[in-house]
Amino acid sequence: MKKGLFITMEGPDGAGKSTQLEFIKSFLEEKGEKAIFTREPGGTPISEKIRKIILDKNSSDMVPMTEALLYAAARAQLVSQVIKPALERGKIVVCDRFVDSSIVYQGYGRGLGESVNVINDYAVAGCIPDITFLMKLAPNLGKNRIKTENKDRIESENSDFHENVYRGYIELEKRYPDRIVTIDAKGSIEEVSREIGVKLERILKNRNDFQ
């Protein structure tokens, strides 16, 4: 049985994650890989209900710790119900955002710091991505890619918040160079897809090297 492979996609809002996730799906299908695609917050019926609460613009009075705990709760359900079982069956799991998002959005963006790591140590239960694609794009560029009327509660935060989130991603990039694969998201869709494809090809070739 092939070893399970856990891939996550991260990046600031507007970096083009959704578009490139579609590319990754097509790429893996062409390789004959039946991957499981999921998202955060969400991916299970319970987690999707939590997602609605978190992203609802009417939840403007939500305090940062409530937000962090809700993300962790949704994550704990997803890990237990979807991610861990799939990896144990040798599947590839691709997740749109994971614990890195909480570290940068709540830890850096909301200023909760180390408490986010403590909360999520319980939520992930030892389930850490093998590879994380970080779609790197400065906030001032990303914000112009999302129409104002389409922004959720988090996307609608002020520029200082998103600058702190971006700073968090830069710190994680330095901290985990073996896991985080940086993708320059400023290029065209085709250029970004090409870069991801080259790196994904290498990852699949060395799949069993991940411990």
C-alpha positions as CSV (number, residue, x, y, z in Angstrom):
1,M,0.0,0.0,0.0
2,K,1.3,3.5,-0.9
3,K,1.9,5.8,2.1
4,G,-0.8,8.5,2.6
5,L,0.3,12.0,1.6
6,F,-1.2,15.1,3.2
7,I,-0.9,18.3,1.1
8,T,-2.3,21.7,2.2
9,M,-2.7,24.9,0.3
10,E,-2.1,28.2,2.1
11,G,-1.9,31.9,1.3
12,P,-3.4,35.3,1.9
13,D,-6.9,36.1,0.7
14,G,-6.9,36.7,-3.0
15,A,-3.8,34.7,-3.7
16,G,-5.5,32.3,-6.1
17,K,-5.7,29.2,-4.0
18,S,-9.1,28.0,-5.4
19,T,-8.0,28.3,-9.0
20,Q,-4.8,26.3,-8.3
21,L,-6.6,23.7,-6.3
22,E,-8.6,22.9,-9.4
23,F,-5.3,22.6,-11.3
24,I,-3.9,20.2,-8.7
25,K,-7.1,18.1,-8.9
26,S,-6.7,17.8,-12.7
27,F,-3.0,17.1,-12.4
28,L,-3.5,14.2,-9.9
29,E,-6.4,12.7,-11.9
30,E,-4.1,12.7,-15.0
31,K,-1.5,10.8,-12.8
32,G,-4.2,8.2,-11.9
33,E,-4.2,9.4,-8.3
34,K,-7.6,9.5,-6.6
35,A,-7.1,12.2,-4.1
36,I,-9.5,13.5,-1.4
37,F,-10.1,17.2,-1.5
38,T,-11.4,19.1,1.5
39,R,-11.4,22.6,3.0
40,E,-11.1,24.5,6.2
41,P,-13.1,25.5,8.0
42,G,-15.5,22.8,6.7
43,G,-15.2,19.4,5.1
44,T,-17.7,17.6,7.4
45,P,-21.4,18.4,8.2
46,I,-20.5,19.7,11.6
47,S,-17.4,21.6,10.4
48,E,-19.5,23.3,7.6
49,K,-22.0,24.5,10.2
50,I,-19.1,26.0,12.2
51,R,-17.8,27.6,9.0
52,K,-21.1,29.5,8.5
53,I,-20.8,31.0,12.0
54,I,-17.2,32.0,11.6
55,L,-17.5,33.7,8.2
56,D,-20.9,35.3,8.7
57,K,-20.6,39.1,8.4
58,N,-23.3,39.3,11.1
59,S,-20.8,37.7,13.6
60,S,-18.9,41.0,13.8
61,D,-18.9,41.0,17.7
62,M,-17.1,37.6,17.8
63,V,-14.1,37.9,20.1
64,P,-10.7,36.6,18.8
65,M,-10.5,33.6,21.2
66,T,-14.0,32.4,20.2
67,E,-12.9,32.6,16.6
68,A,-9.8,30.6,17.3
69,L,-11.6,27.9,19.3
70,L,-14.3,27.6,16.5
71,Y,-11.6,27.1,13.9
72,A,-9.9,24.5,16.1
73,A,-13.2,22.7,16.7
74,A,-14.0,22.5,13.0
75,R,-10.4,21.2,12.4
76,A,-10.7,18.5,15.1
77,Q,-13.8,17.1,13.5
78,L,-12.2,17.2,10.0
79,V,-9.0,15.5,11.2
80,S,-10.9,12.7,13.0
81,Q,-13.7,12.1,10.4
82,V,-11.9,12.7,7.1
83,I,-8.1,13.3,7.1
84,K,-6.7,10.7,9.4
85,P,-8.9,7.8,8.1
86,A,-7.9,8.7,4.5
87,L,-4.2,8.9,5.2
88,E,-4.4,5.5,7.0
89,R,-5.8,4.0,3.8
90,G,-2.9,5.4,1.9
91,K,-4.8,8.2,0.2
92,I,-3.6,11.6,-0.9
93,V,-5.5,14.3,1.0
94,V,-5.4,17.9,-0.3
95,C,-6.8,20.5,2.1
96,D,-7.6,24.1,1.3
97,R,-6.1,25.7,4.4
98,F,-5.1,24.0,7.7
99,V,-3.5,24.8,11.0
100,D,-1.0,27.3,9.4
101,S,-4.1,29.5,8.7
102,S,-5.0,29.6,12.4
103,I,-1.4,30.4,13.3
104,V,-1.3,33.4,11.0
105,Y,-4.9,34.7,11.1
106,Q,-5.6,34.3,14.8
107,G,-2.0,34.1,16.1
108,Y,-0.6,37.0,14.1
109,G,-3.7,38.8,12.8
110,R,-5.7,38.7,16.0
111,G,-2.6,38.9,18.3
112,L,-3.4,35.6,20.2
113,G,0.2,34.4,19.8
114,E,1.2,31.0,21.2
115,S,-2.2,30.2,22.5
116,V,-3.3,29.3,19.0
117,N,-0.5,26.6,18.8
118,V,-1.7,25.2,22.2
119,I,-5.3,25.0,21.1
120,N,-4.5,23.3,17.8
121,D,-2.1,20.8,19.3
122,Y,-5.3,19.1,20.5
123,A,-7.2,19.8,17.4
124,V,-4.8,18.2,14.9
125,A,-3.9,15.2,17.1
126,G,-0.5,14.9,15.6
127,C,-1.7,15.2,12.0
128,I,0.7,17.6,10.3
129,P,0.9,18.2,6.5
130,D,3.7,16.6,4.6
131,I,3.8,19.4,2.1
132,T,2.3,22.9,2.2
133,F,2.0,25.0,-0.9
134,L,2.2,28.7,0.2
135,M,0.7,31.0,-2.4
136,K,2.7,34.1,-1.7
137,L,1.1,37.4,-2.5
138,A,1.3,40.8,-0.8
139,P,-2.0,41.8,0.8
140,N,-2.2,45.0,-1.3
141,L,-2.3,42.9,-4.4
142,G,-4.6,40.2,-3.1
143,K,-7.4,42.5,-1.9
144,N,-7.9,43.8,-5.4
145,R,-8.8,40.3,-6.6
146,I,-11.9,39.9,-4.4
147,K,-15.0,42.0,-5.1
148,T,-16.2,43.9,-2.0
149,E,-19.6,42.3,-2.1
150,N,-18.1,38.8,-2.2
151,K,-15.9,39.2,0.9
152,D,-16.7,37.2,4.0
153,R,-16.1,38.5,7.6
154,I,-12.4,37.6,7.6
155,E,-11.7,38.9,4.1
156,S,-13.4,42.2,5.1
157,E,-10.9,43.0,7.9
158,N,-8.7,46.1,7.6
159,S,-5.3,46.3,5.9
160,D,-3.4,46.1,9.2
161,F,-4.9,42.8,10.0
162,H,-4.0,41.4,6.5
163,E,-0.5,42.8,6.8
164,N,0.0,40.9,10.1
165,V,-1.4,37.8,8.5
166,Y,1.2,38.1,5.6
167,R,4.0,38.7,8.2
168,G,2.9,35.4,9.9
169,Y,3.2,33.5,6.6
170,I,6.7,34.9,6.1
171,E,7.7,33.7,9.6
172,L,6.2,30.2,8.9
173,E,8.0,30.1,5.6
174,K,11.3,30.6,7.4
175,R,10.5,28.2,10.3
176,Y,9.5,25.2,8.1
177,P,11.5,25.3,4.9
178,D,11.4,21.6,4.5
179,R,7.6,21.5,4.6
180,I,6.5,24.8,3.1
181,V,6.9,25.1,-0.7
182,T,6.7,28.8,-1.7
183,I,4.8,29.7,-4.9
184,D,5.1,33.2,-6.4
185,A,1.4,34.0,-6.9
186,K,2.0,37.3,-8.8
187,G,2.3,35.5,-12.1
188,S,-0.4,34.5,-14.5
189,I,-2.6,31.5,-13.7
190,E,-0.7,29.4,-16.3
191,E,2.7,30.4,-14.8
192,V,1.6,29.5,-11.3
193,S,0.1,26.2,-12.4
194,R,3.3,25.3,-14.2
195,E,5.4,26.0,-11.1
196,I,3.1,23.9,-8.9
197,G,3.1,21.1,-11.5
198,V,6.9,20.8,-11.5
199,K,7.0,20.7,-7.7
200,L,4.1,18.3,-7.4
201,E,5.7,15.9,-9.9
202,R,8.8,15.8,-7.6
203,I,6.7,15.3,-4.5
204,L,4.9,12.4,-6.0
205,K,8.1,10.8,-7.2
206,N,9.5,11.0,-3.7
207,R,6.2,10.3,-1.9
208,N,7.5,7.5,0.3
209,D,10.3,9.6,1.6
210,F,7.9,11.6,3.8
211,Q,7.9,10.3,7.3
